[in-house]
């Protein structure tokens, strides 16, 4: 499935200008049809999976309680 730059920017939650920069620097594969760039959505599948796994890992880390330090001395 091919997406326009605008649709891809929305899908990846990135600015359109940044995507155009990546296309012009050959960091993202795209086809120019004479009017606009078309980007294959499937090339981002692994990236989106990795980002979702990373988000879950961060959420798990942030939800862990802070362990009590055994070396803390009571100052009373």
PQR file of N, CA, C, O and H, with PARSE charges and radii, in Angstrom:
ATOM      1  N   UNK A   1       0.845  -1.171   0.000 -0.4000 1.5000
ATOM      2  CA  UNK A   1       0.000   0.000   0.000 -0.0000 2.0000
ATOM      3  C   UNK A   1       0.895   1.241   0.000  0.5500 1.7000
ATOM      4  O   UNK A   1       1.802   1.368   0.823 -0.5500 1.4000
ATOM      5  N   UNK A   2       0.632   2.128  -0.911 -0.4000 1.5000
ATOM      6  CA  UNK A   2       1.422   3.356  -1.017 -0.0000 2.0000
ATOM      7  C   UNK A   2       0.678   4.531  -0.394  0.5500 1.7000
ATOM      8  O   UNK A   2      -0.538   4.667  -0.535 -0.5500 1.4000
ATOM      9  H   UNK A   2      -0.105   2.025  -1.579  0.4000 1.0000
ATOM     10  N   UNK A   3       1.436   5.371   0.295 -0.4000 1.5000
ATOM     11  CA  UNK A   3       0.892   6.551   0.951 -0.0000 2.0000
ATOM     12  C   UNK A   3       1.571   7.803   0.415  0.5500 1.7000
ATOM     13  O   UNK A   3       2.706   7.749  -0.058 -0.5500 1.4000
ATOM     14  H   UNK A   3       2.423   5.260   0.409  0.4000 1.0000
ATOM     15  N   UNK A   4       0.875   8.925   0.491 -0.4000 1.5000
ATOM     16  CA  UNK A   4       1.489  10.197   0.142 -0.0000 2.0000
ATOM     17  C   UNK A   4       2.368  10.648   1.305  0.5500 1.7000
ATOM     18  O   UNK A   4       2.353  10.042   2.376 -0.5500 1.4000
ATOM     19  H   UNK A   4      -0.048   8.969   0.875  0.4000 1.0000
ATOM     20  N   UNK A   5       3.127  11.708   1.086 -0.4000 1.5000
ATOM     21  CA  UNK A   5       3.975  12.242   2.161 -0.0000 2.0000
ATOM     22  C   UNK A   5       3.103  12.674   3.338  0.5500 1.7000
ATOM     23  O   UNK A   5       3.459  12.432   4.491 -0.5500 1.4000
ATOM     24  H   UNK A   5       3.139  12.200   0.216  0.4000 1.0000
ATOM     25  N   UNK A   6       1.985  13.298   3.063 -0.4000 1.5000
ATOM     26  CA  UNK A   6       1.090  13.761   4.126 -0.0000 2.0000
ATOM     27  C   UNK A   6       0.543  12.591   4.949  0.5500 1.7000
ATOM     28  O   UNK A   6       0.526  12.641   6.179 -0.5500 1.4000
ATOM     29  H   UNK A   6       1.696  13.494   2.126  0.4000 1.0000
ATOM     30  N   UNK A   7       0.097  11.543   4.257 -0.4000 1.5000
ATOM     31  CA  UNK A   7      -0.440  10.365   4.946 -0.0000 2.0000
ATOM     32  C   UNK A   7       0.641   9.654   5.746  0.5500 1.7000
ATOM     33  O   UNK A   7       0.388   9.177   6.852 -0.5500 1.4000
ATOM     34  H   UNK A   7       0.111  11.503   3.258  0.4000 1.0000
ATOM     35  N   UNK A   8       1.845   9.583   5.189 -0.4000 1.5000
ATOM     36  CA  UNK A   8       2.952   8.938   5.890 -0.0000 2.0000
ATOM     37  C   UNK A   8       3.339   9.736   7.126  0.5500 1.7000
ATOM     38  O   UNK A   8       3.638   9.157   8.171 -0.5500 1.4000
ATOM     39  H   UNK A   8       2.050   9.971   4.291  0.4000 1.0000
ATOM     40  N   UNK A   9       3.334  11.062   7.016 -0.4000 1.5000
ATOM     41  CA  UNK A   9       3.656  11.915   8.169 -0.0000 2.0000
ATOM     42  C   UNK A   9       2.659  11.680   9.297  0.5500 1.7000
ATOM     43  O   UNK A   9       3.040  11.619  10.466 -0.5500 1.4000
ATOM     44  H   UNK A   9       3.091  11.532   6.168  0.4000 1.0000
ATOM     45  N   UNK A  10       1.401  11.551   8.951 -0.4000 1.5000
ATOM     46  CA  UNK A  10       0.382  11.282   9.962 -0.0000 2.0000
ATOM     47  C   UNK A  10       0.567   9.889  10.564  0.5500 1.7000
ATOM     48  O   UNK A  10       0.451   9.712  11.777 -0.5500 1.4000
ATOM     49  H   UNK A  10       1.092  11.600   8.002  0.4000 1.0000
ATOM     50  N   UNK A  11       0.851   8.911   9.720 -0.4000 1.5000
ATOM     51  CA  UNK A  11       1.044   7.524  10.176 -0.0000 2.0000
ATOM     52  C   UNK A  11       2.239   7.406  11.118  0.5500 1.7000
ATOM     53  O   UNK A  11       2.164   6.712  12.132 -0.5500 1.4000
ATOM     54  H   UNK A  11       0.944   9.055   8.735  0.4000 1.0000
ATOM     55  N   UNK A  12       3.345   8.083  10.787 -0.4000 1.5000
ATOM     56  CA  UNK A  12       4.563   7.992  11.591 -0.0000 2.0000
ATOM     57  C   UNK A  12       4.648   9.052  12.679  0.5500 1.7000
ATOM     58  O   UNK A  12       5.570   9.038  13.495 -0.5500 1.4000
ATOM     59  H   UNK A  12       3.406   8.647   9.963  0.4000 1.0000
ATOM     60  N   UNK A  13       3.687   9.968  12.691 -0.4000 1.5000
ATOM     61  CA  UNK A  13       3.673  11.070  13.649 -0.0000 2.0000
ATOM     62  C   UNK A  13       4.956  11.894  13.550  0.5500 1.7000
ATOM     63  O   UNK A  13       5.601  12.197  14.554 -0.5500 1.4000
ATOM     64  H   UNK A  13       2.938   9.979  12.029  0.4000 1.0000
ATOM     65  N   UNK A  14       5.309  12.248  12.310 -0.4000 1.5000
ATOM     66  CA  UNK A  14       6.491  13.054  12.025 -0.0000 2.0000
ATOM     67  C   UNK A  14       6.089  14.232  11.148  0.5500 1.7000
ATOM     68  O   UNK A  14       5.087  14.159  10.437 -0.5500 1.4000
ATOM     69  H   UNK A  14       4.785  12.002  11.494  0.4000 1.0000
ATOM     70  N   UNK A  15       6.863  15.320  11.191 -0.4000 1.5000
ATOM     71  CA  UNK A  15       6.560  16.458  10.310 -0.0000 2.0000
ATOM     72  C   UNK A  15       6.788  16.111   8.835  0.5500 1.7000
ATOM     73  O   UNK A  15       7.689  15.341   8.501 -0.5500 1.4000
ATOM     74  H   UNK A  15       7.677  15.379  11.768  0.4000 1.0000
ATOM     75  N   UNK A  16       5.964  16.685   7.967 -0.4000 1.5000
ATOM     76  CA  UNK A  16       6.081  16.423   6.533 -0.0000 2.0000
ATOM     77  C   UNK A  16       7.430  16.885   5.985  0.5500 1.7000
ATOM     78  O   UNK A  16       8.020  16.208   5.143 -0.5500 1.4000
ATOM     79  H   UNK A  16       5.232  17.310   8.238  0.4000 1.0000
ATOM     80  N   UNK A  17       7.920  18.029   6.455 -0.4000 1.5000
ATOM     81  CA  UNK A  17       9.209  18.542   5.976 -0.0000 2.0000
ATOM     82  C   UNK A  17      10.343  17.562   6.287  0.5500 1.7000
ATOM     83  O   UNK A  17      11.248  17.365   5.476 -0.5500 1.4000
ATOM     84  H   UNK A  17       7.441  18.578   7.139  0.4000 1.0000
ATOM     85  N   UNK A  18      10.281  16.960   7.458 -0.4000 1.5000
ATOM     86  CA  UNK A  18      11.313  15.991   7.843 -0.0000 2.0000
ATOM     87  C   UNK A  18      11.261  14.767   6.927  0.5500 1.7000
ATOM     88  O   UNK A  18      12.302  14.252   6.517 -0.5500 1.4000
ATOM     89  H   UNK A  18       9.546  17.120   8.117  0.4000 1.0000
ATOM     90  N   UNK A  19      10.055  14.302   6.607 -0.4000 1.5000
ATOM     91  CA  UNK A  19       9.917  13.156   5.702 -0.0000 2.0000
ATOM     92  C   UNK A  19      10.457  13.483   4.313  0.5500 1.7000
ATOM     93  O   UNK A  19      11.131  12.659   3.696 -0.5500 1.4000
ATOM     94  H   UNK A  19       9.209  14.720   6.940  0.4000 1.0000
ATOM     95  N   UNK A  20      10.162  14.685   3.822 -0.4000 1.5000
ATOM     96  CA  UNK A  20      10.696  15.085   2.515 -0.0000 2.0000
ATOM     97  C   UNK A  20      12.220  15.110   2.542  0.5500 1.7000
ATOM     98  O   UNK A  20      12.873  14.707   1.580 -0.5500 1.4000
ATOM     99  H   UNK A  20       9.614  15.355   4.324  0.4000 1.0000
ATOM    100  N   UNK A  21      12.779  15.587   3.650 -0.4000 1.5000
ATOM    101  CA  UNK A  21      14.234  15.600   3.813 -0.0000 2.0000
ATOM    102  C   UNK A  21      14.795  14.175   3.746  0.5500 1.7000
ATOM    103  O   UNK A  21      15.803  13.932   3.083 -0.5500 1.4000
ATOM    104  H   UNK A  21      12.248  15.915   4.432  0.4000 1.0000
ATOM    105  N   UNK A  22      14.138  13.239   4.435 -0.4000 1.5000
ATOM    106  CA  UNK A  22      14.581  11.843   4.422 -0.0000 2.0000
ATOM    107  C   UNK A  22      14.471  11.236   3.027  0.5500 1.7000
ATOM    108  O   UNK A  22      15.333  10.457   2.621 -0.5500 1.4000
ATOM    109  H   UNK A  22      13.319  13.436   4.974  0.4000 1.0000
ATOM    110  N   UNK A  23      13.426  11.584   2.299 -0.4000 1.5000
ATOM    111  CA  UNK A  23      13.243  11.065   0.934 -0.0000 2.0000
ATOM    112  C   UNK A  23      14.338  11.598   0.023  0.5500 1.7000
ATOM    113  O   UNK A  23      14.950  10.837  -0.725 -0.5500 1.4000
ATOM    114  H   UNK A  23      12.725  12.216   2.629  0.4000 1.0000
ATOM    115  N   UNK A  24      14.586  12.892   0.082 -0.4000 1.5000
ATOM    116  CA  UNK A  24      15.591  13.504  -0.803 -0.0000 2.0000
ATOM    117  C   UNK A  24      17.010  13.028  -0.487  0.5500 1.7000
ATOM    118  O   UNK A  24      17.883  13.052  -1.354 -0.5500 1.4000
ATOM    119  H   UNK A  24      14.088  13.511   0.690  0.4000 1.0000
ATOM    120  N   UNK A  25      17.240  12.595   0.763 -0.4000 1.5000
ATOM    121  CA  UNK A  25      18.544  12.061   1.150 -0.0000 2.0000
ATOM    122  C   UNK A  25      18.585  10.535   1.087  0.5500 1.7000
ATOM    123  O   UNK A  25      19.513   9.910   1.602 -0.5500 1.4000
ATOM    124  H   UNK A  25      16.531  12.576   1.468  0.4000 1.0000
ATOM    125  N   UNK A  26      17.577   9.943   0.454 -0.4000 1.5000
ATOM    126  CA  UNK A  26      17.506   8.489   0.219 -0.0000 2.0000
ATOM    127  C   UNK A  26      17.532   7.662   1.498  0.5500 1.7000
ATOM    128  O   UNK A  26      18.062   6.551   1.514 -0.5500 1.4000
ATOM    129  H   UNK A  26      16.824  10.451   0.036  0.4000 1.0000
ATOM    130  N   UNK A  27      16.960   8.203   2.569 -0.4000 1.5000
ATOM    131  CA  UNK A  27      16.832   7.446   3.814 -0.0000 2.0000
ATOM    132  C   UNK A  27      15.529   6.667   3.845  0.5500 1.7000
ATOM    133  O   UNK A  27      15.406   5.666   4.551 -0.5500 1.4000
ATOM    134  H   UNK A  27      16.529   9.106   2.556  0.4000 1.0000
ATOM    135  N   UNK A  28      14.557   7.137   3.071 -0.4000 1.5000
ATOM    136  CA  UNK A  28      13.267   6.463   2.913 -0.0000 2.0000
ATOM    137  C   UNK A  28      13.079   6.207   1.426  0.5500 1.7000
ATOM    138  O   UNK A  28      13.294   7.092   0.598 -0.5500 1.4000
ATOM    139  H   UNK A  28      14.657   7.950   2.497  0.4000 1.0000
ATOM    140  N   UNK A  29      12.675   4.990   1.101 -0.4000 1.5000
ATOM    141  CA  UNK A  29      12.407   4.662  -0.301 -0.0000 2.0000
ATOM    142  C   UNK A  29      11.063   5.252  -0.709  0.5500 1.7000
ATOM    143  O   UNK A  29      10.063   5.097  -0.007 -0.5500 1.4000
ATOM    144  H   UNK A  29      12.500   4.271   1.774  0.4000 1.0000
ATOM    145  N   UNK A  30      11.055   5.934  -1.856 -0.4000 1.5000
ATOM    146  CA  UNK A  30       9.821   6.540  -2.356 -0.0000 2.0000
ATOM    147  C   UNK A  30       9.838   6.545  -3.878  0.5500 1.7000
ATOM    148  O   UNK A  30      10.898   6.497  -4.501 -0.5500 1.4000
ATOM    149  H   UNK A  30      11.867   6.061  -2.426  0.4000 1.0000
ATOM    150  N   UNK A  31       8.658   6.601  -4.458 -0.4000 1.5000
ATOM    151  CA  UNK A  31       8.480   6.668  -5.908 -0.0000 2.0000
ATOM    152  C   UNK A  31       7.883   8.028  -6.226  0.5500 1.7000
ATOM    153  O   UNK A  31       6.933   8.465  -5.576 -0.5500 1.4000
ATOM    154  H   UNK A  31       7.797   6.640  -3.951  0.4000 1.0000
ATOM    155  N   UNK A  32       8.440   8.692  -7.223 -0.4000 1.5000
ATOM    156  CA  UNK A  32       7.880   9.971  -7.672 -0.0000 2.0000
ATOM    157  C   UNK A  32       7.038   9.707  -8.910  0.5500 1.7000
ATOM    158  O   UNK A  32       7.551   9.227  -9.921 -0.5500 1.4000
ATOM    159  H   UNK A  32       9.212   8.338  -7.751  0.4000 1.0000
ATOM    160  N   UNK A  33       5.762  10.015  -8.838 -0.4000 1.5000
ATOM    161  CA  UNK A  33       4.855   9.716  -9.958 -0.0000 2.0000
ATOM    162  C   UNK A  33       4.657  10.905 -10.904  0.5500 1.7000
ATOM    163  O   UNK A  33       3.753  10.883 -11.740 -0.5500 1.4000
ATOM    164  H   UNK A  33       5.346  10.405  -8.016  0.4000 1.0000
ATOM    165  N   UNK A  34       5.480  11.924 -10.782 -0.4000 1.5000
ATOM    166  CA  UNK A  34       5.346  13.108 -11.619 -0.0000 2.0000
ATOM    167  C   UNK A  34       4.659  14.260 -10.916  0.5500 1.7000
ATOM    168  O   UNK A  34       4.811  15.414 -11.318 -0.5500 1.4000
ATOM    169  H   UNK A  34       6.214  11.942 -10.103  0.4000 1.0000
ATOM    170  N   UNK A  35       3.903  13.961  -9.870 -0.4000 1.5000
ATOM    171  CA  UNK A  35       3.215  14.989  -9.098 -0.0000 2.0000
ATOM    172  C   UNK A  35       3.616  14.970  -7.632  0.5500 1.7000
ATOM    173  O   UNK A  35       3.741  16.018  -6.998 -0.5500 1.4000
ATOM    174  H   UNK A  35       3.779  13.024  -9.544  0.4000 1.0000
ATOM    175  N   UNK A  36       3.815  13.778  -7.103 -0.4000 1.5000
ATOM    176  CA  UNK A  36       4.076  13.634  -5.666 -0.0000 2.0000
ATOM    177  C   UNK A  36       4.887  12.376  -5.399  0.5500 1.7000
ATOM    178  O   UNK A  36       4.993  11.488  -6.246 -0.5500 1.4000
ATOM    179  H   UNK A  36       3.713  12.927  -7.617  0.4000 1.0000
ATOM    180  N   UNK A  37       5.453  12.323  -4.208 -0.4000 1.5000
ATOM    181  CA  UNK A  37       6.163  11.121  -3.781 -0.0000 2.0000
ATOM    182  C   UNK A  37       5.163  10.154  -3.167  0.5500 1.7000
ATOM    183  O   UNK A  37       4.274  10.553  -2.415 -0.5500 1.4000
ATOM    184  H   UNK A  37       5.367  13.044  -3.520  0.4000 1.0000
ATOM    185  N   UNK A  38       5.321   8.878  -3.496 -0.4000 1.5000
ATOM    186  CA  UNK A  38       4.518   7.814  -2.908 -0.0000 2.0000
ATOM    187  C   UNK A  38       5.446   6.895  -2.144  0.5500 1.7000
ATOM    188  O   UNK A  38       6.499   6.498  -2.644 -0.5500 1.4000
ATOM    189  H   UNK A  38       6.044   8.554  -4.106  0.4000 1.0000
ATOM    190  N   UNK A  39       5.050   6.561  -0.936 -0.4000 1.5000
ATOM    191  CA  UNK A  39       5.891   5.793  -0.024 -0.0000 2.0000
ATOM    192  C   UNK A  39       5.184   4.494   0.329  0.5500 1.7000
ATOM    193  O   UNK A  39       4.007   4.494   0.691 -0.5500 1.4000
ATOM    194  H   UNK A  39       4.195   6.884  -0.530  0.4000 1.0000
ATOM    195  N   UNK A  40       5.910   3.391   0.222 -0.4000 1.5000
ATOM    196  CA  UNK A  40       5.353   2.091   0.568 -0.0000 2.0000
ATOM    197  C   UNK A  40       5.257   1.974   2.083  0.5500 1.7000
ATOM    198  O   UNK A  40       6.267   2.082   2.778 -0.5500 1.4000
ATOM    199  H   UNK A  40       6.866   3.391  -0.072  0.4000 1.0000
ATOM    200  N   UNK A  41       4.069   1.759   2.590 -0.4000 1.5000
ATOM    201  CA  UNK A  41       3.809   1.699   4.036 -0.0000 2.0000
ATOM    202  C   UNK A  41       4.499   0.503   4.690  0.5500 1.7000
ATOM    203  O   UNK A  41       4.866   0.576   5.863 -0.5500 1.4000
ATOM    204  H   UNK A  41       3.249   1.671   2.025  0.4000 1.0000
ATOM    205  N   UNK A  42       4.681  -0.592   3.960 -0.4000 1.5000
ATOM    206  CA  UNK A  42       5.253  -1.811   4.538 -0.0000 2.0000
ATOM    207  C   UNK A  42       6.697  -1.645   4.996  0.5500 1.7000
ATOM    208  O   UNK A  42       7.157  -2.412   5.841 -0.5500 1.4000
ATOM    209  H   UNK A  42       4.382  -0.652   3.008  0.4000 1.0000
ATOM    210  N   UNK A  43       7.425  -0.664   4.464 -0.4000 1.5000
ATOM    211  CA  UNK A  43       8.820  -0.506   4.874 -0.0000 2.0000
ATOM    212  C   UNK A  43       8.942  -0.017   6.317  0.5500 1.7000
ATOM    213  O   UNK A  43      10.036  -0.041   6.881 -0.5500 1.4000
ATOM    214  H   UNK A  43       7.051  -0.040   3.778  0.4000 1.0000
ATOM    215  N   UNK A  44       7.845   0.424   6.920 -0.4000 1.5000
ATOM    216  CA  UNK A  44       7.877   0.924   8.295 -0.0000 2.0000
ATOM    217  C   UNK A  44       7.365  -0.088   9.309  0.5500 1.7000
ATOM    218  O   UNK A  44       7.287   0.214  10.500 -0.5500 1.4000
ATOM    219  H   UNK A  44       6.956   0.444   6.462  0.4000 1.0000
ATOM    220  N   UNK A  45       7.018  -1.282   8.849 -0.4000 1.5000
ATOM    221  CA  UNK A  45       6.436  -2.296   9.734 -0.0000 2.0000
ATOM    222  C   UNK A  45       7.370  -2.621  10.908  0.5500 1.7000
ATOM    223  O   UNK A  45       6.943  -2.577  12.062 -0.5500 1.4000
ATOM    224  H   UNK A  45       7.082  -1.526   7.881  0.4000 1.0000
ATOM    225  N   UNK A  46       8.617  -2.942  10.629 -0.4000 1.5000
ATOM    226  CA  UNK A  46       9.564  -3.282  11.697 -0.0000 2.0000
ATOM    227  C   UNK A  46       9.820  -2.099  12.614  0.5500 1.7000
ATOM    228  O   UNK A  46       9.931  -2.261  13.830 -0.5500 1.4000
ATOM    229  H   UNK A  46       8.963  -2.978   9.692  0.4000 1.0000
ATOM    230  N   UNK A  47       9.914  -0.918  12.036 -0.4000 1.5000
ATOM    231  CA  UNK A  47      10.142   0.281  12.838 -0.0000 2.0000
ATOM    232  C   UNK A  47       8.997   0.490  13.832  0.5500 1.7000
ATOM    233  O   UNK A  47       9.233   0.780  15.005 -0.5500 1.4000
ATOM    234  H   UNK A  47       9.824  -0.787  11.049  0.4000 1.0000
ATOM    235  N   UNK A  48       7.766   0.343  13.361 -0.4000 1.5000
ATOM    236  CA  UNK A  48       6.610   0.557  14.235 -0.0000 2.0000
ATOM    237  C   UNK A  48       6.547  -0.504  15.339  0.5500 1.7000
ATOM    238  O   UNK A  48       6.187  -0.191  16.473 -0.5500 1.4000
ATOM    239  H   UNK A  48       7.574   0.108  12.408  0.4000 1.0000
ATOM    240  N   UNK A  49       6.890  -1.736  15.022 -0.4000 1.5000
ATOM    241  CA  UNK A  49       6.929  -2.790  16.044 -0.0000 2.0000
ATOM    242  C   UNK A  49       7.966  -2.479  17.103  0.5500 1.7000
ATOM    243  O   UNK A  49       7.696  -2.620  18.295 -0.5500 1.4000
ATOM    244  H   UNK A  49       7.182  -1.991  14.100  0.4000 1.0000
ATOM    245  N   UNK A  50       9.153  -2.056  16.681 -0.4000 1.5000
ATOM    246  CA  UNK A  50      10.215  -1.727  17.625 -0.0000 2.0000
ATOM    247  C   UNK A  50       9.828  -0.539  18.503  0.5500 1.7000
ATOM    248  O   UNK A  50      10.117  -0.534  19.700 -0.5500 1.4000
ATOM    249  H   UNK A  50       9.372  -1.942  15.712  0.4000 1.0000
ATOM    250  N   UNK A  51       9.183   0.458  17.920 -0.4000 1.5000
ATOM    251  CA  UNK A  51       8.759   1.616  18.703 -0.0000 2.0000
ATOM    252  C   UNK A  51       7.707   1.222  19.743  0.5500 1.7000
ATOM    253  O   UNK A  51       7.741   1.704  20.875 -0.5500 1.4000
ATOM    254  H   UNK A  51       8.948   0.454  16.948  0.4000 1.0000
ATOM    255  N   UNK A  52       6.781   0.355  19.366 -0.4000 1.5000
ATOM    256  CA  UNK A  52       5.761  -0.095  20.311 -0.0000 2.0000
ATOM    257  C   UNK A  52       6.388  -0.897  21.449  0.5500 1.7000
ATOM    258  O   UNK A  52       6.009  -0.721  22.607 -0.5500 1.4000
ATOM    259  H   UNK A  52       6.753  -0.038  18.447  0.4000 1.0000
ATOM    260  N   UNK A  53       7.343  -1.777  21.137 -0.4000 1.5000
ATOM    261  CA  UNK A  53       8.042  -2.533  22.175 -0.0000 2.0000
ATOM    262  C   UNK A  53       8.817  -1.604  23.097  0.5500 1.7000
ATOM    263  O   UNK A  53       8.850  -1.812  24.310 -0.5500 1.4000
ATOM    264  H   UNK A  53       7.650  -1.920  20.196  0.4000 1.0000
ATOM    265  N   UNK A  54       9.435  -0.591  22.531 -0.4000 1.5000
ATOM    266  CA  UNK A  54      10.186   0.372  23.330 -0.0000 2.0000
ATOM    267  C   UNK A  54       9.253   1.150  24.256  0.5500 1.7000
ATOM    268  O   UNK A  54       9.582   1.373  25.421 -0.5500 1.4000
ATOM    269  H   UNK A  54       9.408  -0.422  21.545  0.4000 1.0000
ATOM    270  N   UNK A  55       8.091   1.564  23.745 -0.4000 1.5000
ATOM    271  CA  UNK A  55       7.121   2.275  24.580 -0.0000 2.0000
ATOM    272  C   UNK A  55       6.659   1.412  25.748  0.5500 1.7000
ATOM    273  O   UNK A  55       6.549   1.894  26.876 -0.5500 1.4000
ATOM    274  H   UNK A  55       7.824   1.383  22.798  0.4000 1.0000
ATOM    275  N   UNK A  56       6.388   0.137  25.479 -0.4000 1.5000
ATOM    276  CA  UNK A  56       5.975  -0.777  26.547 -0.0000 2.0000
ATOM    277  C   UNK A  56       7.075  -0.938  27.585  0.5500 1.7000
ATOM    278  O   UNK A  56       6.806  -0.939  28.786 -0.5500 1.4000
ATOM    279  H   UNK A  56       6.477  -0.255  24.563  0.4000 1.0000
ATOM    280  N   UNK A  57       8.319  -1.076  27.122 -0.4000 1.5000
ATOM    281  CA  UNK A  57       9.445  -1.236  28.035 -0.0000 2.0000
ATOM    282  C   UNK A  57       9.597  -0.006  28.940  0.5500 1.7000
ATOM    283  O   UNK A  57       9.833  -0.142  30.141 -0.5500 1.4000
ATOM    284  H   UNK A  57       8.538  -1.076  26.146  0.4000 1.0000
ATOM    285  N   UNK A  58       9.464   1.177  28.368 -0.4000 1.5000
ATOM    286  CA  UNK A  58       9.564   2.414  29.147 -0.0000 2.0000
ATOM    287  C   UNK A  58       8.425   2.501  30.161  0.5500 1.7000
ATOM    288  O   UNK A  58       8.650   2.884  31.309 -0.5500 1.4000
ATOM    289  H   UNK A  58       9.272   1.288  27.393  0.4000 1.0000
ATOM    290  N   UNK A  59       7.207   2.151  29.751 -0.4000 1.5000
ATOM    291  CA  UNK A  59       6.072   2.194  30.673 -0.0000 2.0000
ATOM    292  C   UNK A  59       6.260   1.216  31.834  0.5500 1.7000
ATOM    293  O   UNK A  59       5.945   1.546  32.977 -0.5500 1.4000
ATOM    294  H   UNK A  59       7.023   1.840  28.819  0.4000 1.0000
ATOM    295  N   UNK A  60       6.767   0.023  31.549 -0.4000 1.5000
ATOM    296  CA  UNK A  60       7.031  -0.947  32.611 -0.0000 2.0000
ATOM    297  C   UNK A  60       8.089  -0.414  33.570  0.5500 1.7000
ATOM    298  O   UNK A  60       7.962  -0.554  34.787 -0.5500 1.4000
ATOM    299  H   UNK A  60       7.023  -0.245  30.621  0.4000 1.0000
ATOM    300  N   UNK A  61       9.131   0.198  33.015 -0.4000 1.5000
ATOM    301  CA  UNK A  61      10.204   0.749  33.848 -0.0000 2.0000
ATOM    302  C   UNK A  61       9.675   1.872  34.729  0.5500 1.7000
ATOM    303  O   UNK A  61      10.015   1.946  35.909 -0.5500 1.4000
ATOM    304  H   UNK A  61       9.234   0.312  32.027  0.4000 1.0000
ATOM    305  N   UNK A  62       8.856   2.735  34.172 -0.4000 1.5000
ATOM    306  CA  UNK A  62       8.333   3.867  34.940 -0.0000 2.0000
ATOM    307  C   UNK A  62       7.306   3.450  35.976  0.5500 1.7000
ATOM    308  O   UNK A  62       7.105   4.164  36.958 -0.5500 1.4000
ATOM    309  H   UNK A  62       8.580   2.675  33.213  0.4000 1.0000
ATOM    310  N   UNK A  63       6.654   2.320  35.784 -0.4000 1.5000
ATOM    311  CA  UNK A  63       5.643   1.878  36.743 -0.0000 2.0000
ATOM    312  C   UNK A  63       6.224   1.060  37.892  0.5500 1.7000
ATOM    313  O   UNK A  63       5.513   0.764  38.853 -0.5500 1.4000
ATOM    314  H   UNK A  63       6.817   1.740  34.986  0.4000 1.0000
ATOM    315  N   UNK A  64       7.497   0.690  37.813 -0.4000 1.5000
ATOM    316  CA  UNK A  64       8.119  -0.058  38.907 -0.0000 2.0000
ATOM    317  C   UNK A  64       8.323   0.855  40.109  0.5500 1.7000
ATOM    318  O   UNK A  64       8.716   2.011  39.954 -0.5500 1.4000
ATOM    319  H   UNK A  64       8.074   0.930  37.033  0.4000 1.0000
ATOM    320  N   UNK A  65       8.058   0.343  41.297 -0.4000 1.5000
ATOM    321  CA  UNK A  65       8.297   1.161  42.485 -0.0000 2.0000
ATOM    322  C   UNK A  65       9.801   1.342  42.719  0.5500 1.7000
ATOM    323  O   UNK A  65      10.615   0.497  42.346 -0.5500 1.4000
ATOM    324  H   UNK A  65       7.739  -0.596  41.423  0.4000 1.0000
ATOM    325  N   UNK A  66      10.133   2.447  43.335 -0.4000 1.5000
ATOM    326  CA  UNK A  66      11.542   2.710  43.650 -0.0000 2.0000
ATOM    327  C   UNK A  66      11.930   1.824  44.829  0.5500 1.7000
ATOM    328  O   UNK A  66      11.266   1.853  45.865 -0.5500 1.4000
ATOM    329  H   UNK A  66       9.472   3.134  43.638  0.4000 1.0000
ATOM    330  N   UNK A  67      12.992   1.038  44.686 -0.4000 1.5000
ATOM    331  CA  UNK A  67      13.380   0.155  45.789 -0.0000 2.0000
ATOM    332  C   UNK A  67      13.936   0.958  46.971  0.5500 1.7000
ATOM    333  O   UNK A  67      14.557   2.007  46.800 -0.5500 1.4000
ATOM    334  H   UNK A  67      13.532   1.014  43.845  0.4000 1.0000
ATOM    335  N   UNK A  68      13.697   0.442  48.140 -0.4000 1.5000
ATOM    336  CA  UNK A  68      14.206   1.095  49.330 -0.0000 2.0000
ATOM    337  C   UNK A  68      15.691   0.804  49.459  0.5500 1.7000
ATOM    338  O   UNK A  68      16.130  -0.335  49.303 -0.5500 1.4000
ATOM    339  H   UNK A  68      13.192  -0.410  48.279  0.4000 1.0000
ATOM    340  N   UNK A  69      16.450   1.838  49.743 -0.4000 1.5000
ATOM    341  CA  UNK A  69      17.901   1.698  49.850 -0.0000 2.0000
ATOM    342  C   UNK A  69      18.251   1.123  51.218  0.5500 1.7000
ATOM    343  O   UNK A  69      17.899   1.728  52.231 -0.5500 1.4000
ATOM    344  H   UNK A  69      16.093   2.764  49.870  0.4000 1.0000
ATOM    345  N   UNK A  70      18.933  -0.029  51.288 -0.4000 1.5000
ATOM    346  CA  UNK A  70      19.263  -0.635  52.587 -0.0000 2.0000
ATOM    347  C   UNK A  70      20.326   0.160  53.363  0.5500 1.7000
ATOM    348  O   UNK A  70      20.477  -0.037  54.569 -0.5500 1.4000
ATOM    349  H   UNK A  70      19.219  -0.520  50.465  0.4000 1.0000
ATOM    350  N   UNK A  71      21.051   1.040  52.699 -0.4000 1.5000
ATOM    351  CA  UNK A  71      22.119   1.791  53.363 -0.0000 2.0000
ATOM    352  C   UNK A  71      21.650   3.129  53.932  0.5500 1.7000
ATOM    353  O   UNK A  71      22.448   3.875  54.500 -0.5500 1.4000
ATOM    354  H   UNK A  71      20.929   1.201  51.720  0.4000 1.0000
ATOM    355  N   UNK A  72      20.382   3.430  53.785 -0.4000 1.5000
ATOM    356  CA  UNK A  72      19.871   4.695  54.314 -0.0000 2.0000
ATOM    357  C   UNK A  72      19.778   4.591  55.821  0.5500 1.7000
ATOM    358  O   UNK A  72      19.199   3.649  56.362 -0.5500 1.4000
ATOM    359  H   UNK A  72      19.734   2.824  53.324  0.4000 1.0000
ATOM    360  N   UNK A  73      20.362   5.583  56.495 -0.4000 1.5000
ATOM    361  CA  UNK A  73      20.329   5.584  57.972 -0.0000 2.0000
ATOM    362  C   UNK A  73      19.281   6.575  58.445  0.5500 1.7000
ATOM    363  O   UNK A  73      19.105   7.647  57.865 -0.5500 1.4000
ATOM    364  H   UNK A  73      20.833   6.348  56.056  0.4000 1.0000
ATOM    365  N   UNK A  74      18.609   6.204  59.483 -0.4000 1.5000
ATOM    366  CA  UNK A  74      17.609   7.088  60.046 -0.0000 2.0000
ATOM    367  C   UNK A  74      18.316   8.233  60.760  0.5500 1.7000
ATOM    368  O   UNK A  74      19.199   8.009  61.587 -0.5500 1.4000
ATOM    369  H   UNK A  74      18.752   5.333  59.954  0.4000 1.0000
ATOM    370  N   UNK A  75      17.919   9.468  60.432 -0.4000 1.5000
ATOM    371  CA  UNK A  75      18.604  10.640  60.956 -0.0000 2.0000
ATOM    372  C   UNK A  75      17.993  11.146  62.266  0.5500 1.7000
ATOM    373  O   UNK A  75      18.334  12.243  62.707 -0.5500 1.4000
ATOM    374  H   UNK A  75      17.201   9.650  59.760  0.4000 1.0000
ATOM    375  N   UNK A  76      17.121  10.397  62.884 -0.4000 1.5000
ATOM    376  CA  UNK A  76      16.476  10.851  64.126 -0.0000 2.0000
ATOM    377  C   UNK A  76      17.424  10.924  65.245  0.5500 1.7000
ATOM    378  O   UNK A  76      17.040  11.288  66.357 -0.5500 1.4000
ATOM    379  H   UNK A  76      16.844   9.505  62.526  0.4000 1.0000
TER
END
